[in-house]
Amino acid sequence: MSRRQLLYVGDEILVAYGHRYAPDQFEAEVPGDLRPVNLVAAGGLAALATSKHAKVSEATAIQPLGLLADDHGVVTLGRFAERRLGGQALAPRMGPGPMVVAVLGTSMNSGKSTTVSSLIRGLVRSGLTVSAGKVTGTGAGGDPHGFADAGAGQVLDFTDFGFASTFRLAPAQVRALLASVVTELSTPDTDVVVVEIADGLYQDETAQLLTHPVFRSVVDRVVFAADGAAGAIGGMDVLTRAGLQVAAVSGVLTSAPLAMREARSMLDVPVVETSDLTEPDVVRTVL
């Protein structure tokens, strides 16, 4: 059901081990044994919290009792995933294929997921068939459900390929995830694929992905979600140097008219209010 549940001392829960990268919450790593750890993500992720944001409460402490196993060994998401990673490039497609739009951001909570949902809504209202995916991040139901609510006909994320988290994955695996998510979503009846890349431009996995030729070969347009004017300007510089075509800037900064004015005075791309992206004429102009 992917809903939040109240926990009480003494409850037994089943969660997945996974590293966590969340500047506004926790950084956490999976230990090599069954020592006490923390619940570091609401989606159900266990790891040892090594740092946290000053405004966040201490992570819930949990005591592992053991690893779930069956006749084939320890149970993992990868063993039961419905999809498998392909190569690092799109499989050959008949015809031009859908446009692929990637949404990136300055950081966690810069408005990426809201921007994705707004793009989906605007494109669907334009009469287009849209599929959506989340390539990197920490597993949770909120974002995929939000993409579906916005009108995406098919939604996938990295958990569908057997990963509870993508933090500290090998660069080749992250590239394969991007290519595999886009390939799976590029069905014959799909007009546009919108994908979210989690966290900020300087997060290790994201930084390596953006500068690799595979990203440019897979993604047609980038929409950048920023949390302020300085972040928008600095992020645009990073994306331009990476050779990426940025269609627009949006995100949290568009909730502040002054921040939008500052960004517009310094940027050559449109700065579009997130809510405006739900309008068919706006989203068609942007993309």
C-alpha positions in Angstrom: 0.0 0.0 0.0 3.1 2.2 0.4 1.6 4.3 3.2 3.2 5.7 6.3 2.6 3.5 9.4 3.0 4.3 13.1 5.8 2.3 14.8 5.9 1.3 18.5 8.8 0.1 20.6 9.0 -3.7 20.2 7.4 -3.8 16.7 8.9 -6.2 14.2 9.3 -4.8 10.7 10.6 -6.0 7.4 12.8 -3.5 5.6 15.6 -3.4 3.0 19.2 -2.6 3.6 20.5 0.3 1.5 22.9 3.3 1.5 21.2 6.7 1.9 22.2 10.1 0.5 19.9 12.9 1.6 21.5 16.3 2.5 18.3 17.5 4.1 17.9 14.3 6.2 20.6 11.6 6.5 23.7 10.1 5.1 23.8 6.4 5.9 25.8 3.3 5.0 25.0 -0.4 5.3 27.3 -2.1 7.8 28.9 -5.5 7.3 27.1 -7.2 10.1 23.8 -7.2 12.1 24.8 -4.4 14.5 22.1 -1.9 15.5 21.2 0.5 12.7 18.6 3.1 11.9 15.5 3.5 9.8 16.8 6.2 7.5 14.0 6.5 4.9 10.2 6.4 5.2 10.1 3.9 2.3 11.7 1.3 4.6 15.5 1.6 4.4 17.9 0.3 7.0 21.4 1.6 7.4 23.7 3.1 9.9 23.2 6.9 10.0 26.6 8.6 9.9 25.4 12.3 9.6 22.1 14.2 9.6 20.7 17.6 8.9 20.7 19.8 12.0 16.9 20.3 11.8 16.1 16.6 11.6 15.4 14.5 14.6 17.6 11.4 15.3 16.8 8.5 13.0 14.7 5.7 14.5 16.9 3.0 16.1 16.3 -0.6 15.0 17.9 -3.8 16.1 18.2 -6.3 13.2 17.1 -9.8 14.2 18.4 -11.5 11.0 18.2 -11.6 7.2 15.1 -13.0 5.5 15.9 -16.1 3.5 14.3 -18.9 1.5 15.5 -22.1 -0.1 17.7 -20.1 -2.5 19.4 -18.0 0.1 19.0 -14.4 1.4 16.0 -12.6 -0.1 16.9 -9.5 -2.1 15.0 -7.0 -4.2 17.2 -8.0 -7.1 16.2 -11.6 -7.1 12.5 -10.7 -7.3 12.7 -7.7 -9.6 10.4 -7.9 -12.6 13.0 -6.1 -14.8 16.7 -6.5 -15.4 19.3 -4.0 -16.4 20.2 -3.9 -20.1 23.2 -2.2 -21.6 24.2 1.4 -21.4 22.6 2.6 -24.6 19.1 2.5 -25.9 18.0 -0.6 -27.8 17.3 0.0 -31.5 13.8 1.4 -32.0 11.6 1.5 -35.0 10.9 5.1 -36.0 12.0 8.3 -34.2 10.8 7.1 -30.7 9.5 9.4 -28.0 11.1 12.6 -26.8 13.0 12.0 -23.6 13.0 14.8 -21.0 15.2 14.6 -17.9 14.5 16.7 -14.8 17.5 17.5 -12.6 17.9 19.9 -9.7 20.3 21.9 -7.5 19.6 19.6 -4.5 17.2 17.5 -2.6 13.9 19.4 -2.2 14.5 21.7 -5.1 11.2 20.8 -6.7 12.2 18.1 -9.1 9.3 15.7 -8.5 6.8 18.5 -8.6 8.3 19.7 -11.9 8.1 16.1 -13.3 4.4 15.9 -12.3 3.7 19.3 -13.8 5.3 18.4 -17.1 3.4 15.2 -17.2 0.1 17.0 -16.6 0.8 19.6 -19.2 1.8 17.1 -21.8 -1.2 14.8 -21.1 -3.5 17.8 -21.4 -1.9 18.5 -24.8 -3.2 15.2 -26.0 0.1 13.3 -25.7 0.8 9.9 -24.2 3.4 10.2 -21.4 5.5 7.7 -19.5 7.6 8.6 -16.5 10.4 7.2 -14.4 12.8 7.9 -11.5 16.3 6.8 -12.4 18.1 7.4 -9.1 17.3 8.1 -5.4 15.9 6.2 -2.4 13.0 3.9 -2.8 9.6 5.3 -1.8 6.1 5.2 -3.2 5.3 8.9 -3.1 7.0 10.1 -6.3 5.9 7.2 -8.6 2.3 7.5 -7.3 2.5 11.2 -8.0 3.6 10.7 -11.6 0.7 8.3 -12.1 -1.7 10.7 -10.6 -0.5 13.4 -13.0 -1.5 11.2 -15.9 1.6 9.1 -16.8 0.4 5.9 -18.4 3.4 3.8 -17.3 5.7 4.6 -14.4 8.9 2.9 -13.4 11.8 3.5 -11.0 15.0 1.9 -9.9 13.2 -0.3 -7.4 11.6 -2.1 -10.4 15.1 -3.2 -11.4 15.9 -4.5 -7.9 17.6 -1.5 -6.2 16.4 -0.1 -2.9 18.8 2.8 -3.3 21.2 4.0 -6.0 23.6 5.7 -3.7 27.1 4.2 -4.1 26.1 2.1 -7.2 28.9 1.7 -9.7 28.8 4.3 -12.5 28.2 1.7 -15.1 25.1 0.5 -13.1 23.7 4.0 -12.9 24.2 4.5 -16.7 22.5 1.1 -17.3 19.6 2.2 -15.1 19.0 5.3 -17.1 19.1 3.5 -20.4 17.0 0.6 -19.1 14.3 2.8 -17.6 14.0 4.9 -20.8 14.0 1.8 -23.0 11.3 0.1 -21.0 9.2 3.3 -21.1 9.7 3.9 -24.8 6.7 1.8 -25.9 5.3 2.4 -29.5 2.4 4.4 -28.2 4.5 6.7 -26.0 5.0 10.3 -27.2 7.2 11.6 -24.3 9.2 10.0 -21.6 9.9 12.2 -18.5 12.6 10.9 -16.0 13.8 12.3 -12.7 17.4 12.2 -11.6 17.6 12.6 -7.8 19.6 14.9 -5.6 21.9 17.6 -6.9 24.3 18.1 -9.7 27.3 17.5 -7.4 26.1 14.2 -5.9 28.7 11.7 -7.1 26.5 9.4 -9.1 24.6 12.3 -10.8 27.8 14.2 -11.6 29.4 11.2 -13.3 26.2 10.4 -15.2 25.8 13.9 -16.6 29.3 14.0 -18.1 29.1 10.6 -19.7 28.2 10.3 -23.4 25.4 7.9 -22.6 23.4 10.7 -21.0 23.5 12.9 -24.0 22.6 9.9 -26.3 19.5 9.1 -24.2 18.2 12.5 -23.1 16.8 15.0 -25.6 15.9 17.9 -23.3 16.7 18.9 -19.7 14.4 20.9 -17.3 16.3 22.2 -14.3 14.7 22.6 -10.9 16.4 25.2 -8.7 15.9 26.3 -5.1 17.1 29.9 -5.8 18.6 32.2 -8.4 22.2 31.6 -7.5 21.6 27.8 -7.7 19.8 28.2 -11.1 22.7 30.2 -12.5 25.4 27.9 -11.2 23.5 24.8 -12.2 23.0 26.1 -15.7 26.8 26.6 -16.0 27.4 23.0 -15.0 24.8 21.7 -17.5 26.0 23.9 -20.3 29.6 22.7 -19.8 28.3 19.1 -19.9 26.9 19.8 -23.4 23.3 19.4 -22.4 20.3 21.3 -23.9 18.3 22.9 -21.2 14.8 23.8 -22.1 13.8 25.7 -19.0 14.4 26.4 -15.3 11.6 25.8 -12.8 11.3 24.4 -9.3 11.2 25.9 -5.9 12.7 29.2 -6.9 9.5 30.0 -9.0 7.5 30.3 -5.7 9.4 33.6 -5.1 8.9 36.4 -7.7 12.1 38.1 -6.7 14.1 34.9 -7.2 12.5 34.5 -10.6 13.4 38.0 -11.6 17.0 37.5 -10.5 17.3 34.3 -12.5 15.6 35.7 -15.6 18.0 38.6 -15.6 21.0 36.3 -15.8 19.8 33.3 -17.9 19.1 32.8 -21.6 16.5 30.1 -21.0 12.9 30.5 -19.8 12.2 30.5 -16.1 8.8 29.0 -15.8 6.6 28.7 -12.8 6.1 25.0 -11.9 2.3 25.4 -12.0 2.4 26.9 -15.4 4.0 23.7 -16.8 0.6 22.1 -16.4 -0.7 24.4 -19.1 -0.6 22.8 -22.6 0.5 25.9 -24.5 3.3 26.6 -22.0 4.7 23.1 -21.9 4.6 22.8 -25.7 6.5 26.0 -26.0 9.1 25.0 -23.4 9.8 21.6 -25.0 
